[in-house]
Amino acid sequence: MKNIADILKANEYPGRGIVIGKSADGKSAVTAYFIMGRSENSRNRVFVAEGLDMRTKAFDESKLTDPSLIIYYPVRVLGNKTIVTNGDQTDTIYNLMNQQFTFEQALRTREFEPDAPNYTPRISGIIKQESGDFNYALSILKSANGDPSQCRRYCFSYTNAMAGVGHFIHTYMCDGNPLPSYEGEPTEIAIEGDIDSFSNMLWESLNDDNKVSLFVRYINLENGETDTRIINKNK
């Protein structure tokens, strides 16, 4: 099990990242999502809460040049399910699961982003609460090592979540041109502290030049109540 602070501090540009796991005290399901950016358009964003959902928004509307891949709902809640993704596949998952499709079936209708030459992976996560506990899954849709002729779809499912343990997946292995897609299984990481200490640790560990916004939510497993933190670099 690795320390996510060490992972983030060693990587100038992991891109977008999702964490899901259980709090150290075993009382909460935990999820986090962050975005980073290299271009002015990508950095010109903030996270905005809409009830239990959360969306991205242009910080300065006059500087918004292409909203297609940067304005979306990263977080949507469907009953006892919390969906977290790095793109508009959040809505695909939400809408199809509302029609009794599974998480995996919904993602079979999507592929990586059409942003050649990076072909940014679509990463997605879902938490399903039931009987005072939860299970979760993480997914990545990516090109065949930069070849867009094939989409490779991977899904990783976790049951009986362990206290203080989470899994972390992100879009890029590191900075580069083109940006190399994430490789391997989600990384097992430690989840320590309350929501404020965990949020602050993640934010401070992200590269200061490239970080844009962070969302963290703790979901109480006994009563379903949520506690959320949003940190935006643009203020």
N, C-alpha and C positions, 0 to 999 in steps of 0.2 A: 504494500500500500504506500502510495507516494504523497508527498506534500505538494498541493496544488500551487502554493506560493512559489516554491522552487521551480516548478514547471513554467509558470508564467513569467517569472523574472528572467529565465534563461531563453525566452522566445520573444523576440522583438515584435513579431507579427503572427500570432495564432489565428487572427481574423475574427470570426464569430465563434462563441463557445457556449455549450450547454452543460450544466451540472445537475444531476439528480441523485438523491440519496436520502438517508435518514439521519436526523440530528443525533448528537452524541448521547443525549439523555433518552433517546428512543421515543420521544413524544411527538415528533413532527416529521412529516415528509418535507424535504428541502429541494428547491429547484433554484437555479440561477441561470441567467442568460446575459452575455455581454456582446457588444459590437465594437469593432475598431475600424479605422479608415485611413487610407493613404491619400485619397483625392479630396479636393474641396467639397465636392458633391456628397461624398460618403461621410465626411466629417461634419457636415451641416445638418445634424440630426439631434433629436432628443427623444427620450421615452416619455410617454404620457399615459397615465392610468385612465381607463374607462370602466368603472365598476371593478369587477374581478379581472377583466381583460386589460390588455396593454398594447399600445400601438406606437409606431415610430412617427415622428412629425418633423418637417423641416424647421430648423431653428430660425433661419432667415429665408422666408419664402422667395425673396427677390433673387437669391443665389441658387435656387433649386433648378437644375438643368434637366435631369432625367429621373423621374420618380419610380420607374418601373421595377427596379430591383432593391430600392432602399426604403420605400414607404409601404408598410404592411403591418399586420398584427402578429407580433412574435408570441403573444400569449392569449389563448382563449380557453374559457371554462365551459364544459358541456356536462351538466349534471355532476357526477362524482369524478369526472375526468378533467385533468389540466393538461393542455396541449402547449408545447413550447417549441418553436422552430425559428429558422433564420430566413424565412421568406413567406410568400403567399400560400405555400403549402399548408400553413396553419388553417386557412379557410377550407382547403380541400379535405383535410383530415376531419375538421369539425363537421362539414356538410355531409360527407360520406358516412362517418360514424353515426351521425344522426339518422342515417338511412339503414343502419344495422351492418354496414361494412366494418371490417376490422382495421386497425391501425396500419397493418402491413398491406392490406388490399387497397386502402386509400393511396398509399405511397407508390403502389405499382402504376398509378396513373400519371406520375410525375417523374422528372429526371433532374439532373444538375442544371445550374443556371446557364443561360445562353450568352455568357460574357467572355467570349473568346479573347485571348488564348488561355484564360485561367480556368474556365468551366467550373466555377465555384461549386463545391458540393452543397447539396441541400441536407442540412442536419436537422433532425426532429427528435422530440422526446415526448413521452406521455406518462402521466401518473394516474393510476386508477385506485381510488380509495374504496375499501370495503371491509366490513366487520372490524373496525377499529385499527386496521393496518392498511397496507397498500402494496401494489406491485408496479413495476415501471419498465419502460422499454426505451431504447435509443436507436436511431436509424441514421444511415448516411447513404445518399445517392450520389455517385461520382462517375466521372469519365474513366475510360480505360487508360490510365496513366497519361492523360492529356489528349487522348484520341476520342473525339466526340461521337464516333460511329457506334459506340457501345456504352450503355448505362449499366453500371454495376450497383446493385441494391443490397444493402446489408442491414439486418435488424438484430438487435441484441436485447434479450428479455431477462428481467431479474425478478424473482419472487423471494418471499421471506426476507425482505430488506433488513440489513444488519445495522444496528445502532453505530453511528459514527463513521459509516462507510458510504461512499458515493462513487459515481462514475462520471467521467469528464470526456467529452468529445468536442472537437473544434474543426474548423474548415481547412486550415493550412498547416503544413508541417513547420513552416518558417517563412520568412520573407523571401522574395525572389521574383524573377520575371521570365516566364510566367510563374505564378504562385503554385507551389506543389501541394496537391491535395493531401488531406489527412490519411494516414495509413494505420492499419491494425485495429484491434478492439478498443473500445473506450477504456481510458486509463482509470484504474481503481485509485481513489484518493480518500484522504481522511477529511471528515466534516467535524469541525470542532467549534465550540463556543455558541453563543446566542446569535440571533440574526444580525445584530449590529457589529459584533466582532468579526463574524464571517464575511459580511458585506464589505467592511472596511479593509479586511485582509485582501479580498479579491481585487478591489479597486486600486489599492496601493501597489499590488503586484503587477498590474498591467502597465505596459510601456506608456510613459507619460505623453509622448508625442502622438501616439496612435490611438489611444483609448478614447471612446466617445460616450458610451452609456452602459449602465449596469442595472439589472433587475434581479432582486432576490426575494423569494417568498418561502415562508415557513407555514405549513398547513397542519394545524392541530389534529391529530388522529382520533382524538376522543370526540370532539364536537364539530370538526370541520372548519373552525374559524381560521382565518388567514391573517398573517402579518407580513407586510410587504415593504421593501425598501427600493427606491429608484434613485440612482445617482447619475446626473448628467454633467459632462464637462462644460457644455454650453449653458450659460446662465444669463 
